[in-house]
Each structure stands twice: as structure tokens, then as C-alpha cells.
């Protein structure tokens, strides 16, 4: 997994946001993508919490690995994520952290 300095031309919408209800408590917005294709947008304070939330949402289900993994043979690019502690191949997942947008009650209610 790698961090990009900017998200360039990557477009995302409200449907990509995994946990909009966490807006009030989170300080950061994490934008996850695979070669520019949006995987999800997560409102969390830490990368680990954001990755766990993304895994729990099912948005990176295709990255889940079914390999027979033991504590002695975990590849570096595999991470144990989510509430069910499944292993995910995160090698091609990139992320950017952006400023949290201003809250808009009008937009929320429309």
C-alpha cells in the first residue's frame, strides 16, 4: 500500500463514502483507490481504523485472499483487516488523506 501526495483527477461521490455518520468524530478523510479507480472514502482518524472500516464495508472484498496463511508465511503486502480479521492483499491499494470538507446541513437535508 502506498500513499500519494495528491489525488489528481480521481473523482468520487457520496456513494463512495463508507461511514458518513463518523463525520463529527473523525479528523481525516481517507481516499482509497486502485490505480485511480475509487475503492472507498473513509472518515477515520488513523490509517488502520480506516482500512478496517473499508474492509468491513465490503468494498475491498475482491482483495481478500483465501490462501492458507500461518503466522510463519504472511507476505509483507498482506494485512489482517476488519472485524473478522481476514487477510487482504493490499499491494495495489493506494490512499490519500484530504481535508475534511465543511459540514452542510442544507446539503444533508436535500
Residue pairs with C-beta under 8 A, 6 or more apart in sequence:
1 77
1 79
1 90
1 91
1 93
1 94
1 95
2 94
2 95
3 94
3 95
3 96
3 97
4 94
4 95
4 96
5 96
6 96
7 31
7 33
7 96
7 98
8 36
9 36
10 31
10 33
10 36
10 38
10 96
11 38
12 31
12 38
12 41
14 20
16 38
16 40
16 41
17 40
17 41
17 42
17 43
18 40
18 41
18 42
18 43
18 53
18 54
18 57
18 59
19 42
19 43
19 44
19 53
19 57
20 43
22 43
22 44
22 53
23 43
23 100
23 103
25 45
26 43
26 44
26 45
26 100
27 45
27 100
28 43
28 44
28 45
28 50
28 97
28 100
29 41
29 42
29 43
29 97
29 98
29 99
29 100
29 101
30 41
30 42
30 43
30 44
30 47
30 50
30 54
30 95
30 96
30 97
31 38
31 41
31 95
31 96
31 97
31 98
32 38
32 39
32 40
32 41
32 42
32 50
32 51
32 54
32 60
32 93
32 94
32 95
33 39
33 93
33 94
33 95
34 92
34 93
34 94
35 92
35 94
39 54
39 59
39 60
39 93
40 54
40 57
40 59
40 60
42 50
42 53
42 54
43 100
44 50
44 53
47 95
50 95
51 79
51 81
51 90
52 81
52 82
52 83
54 60
54 81
55 64
55 81
55 82
55 86
55 88
56 82
56 83
60 88
60 93
63 88
63 89
63 90
63 93
64 86
64 87
64 88
65 78
65 87
65 88
65 89
67 87
69 78
69 87
74 87
75 89
77 89
77 90
77 91
78 87
78 88
78 89
78 90
79 87
79 88
79 90
80 86
80 87
80 88
81 87
81 88
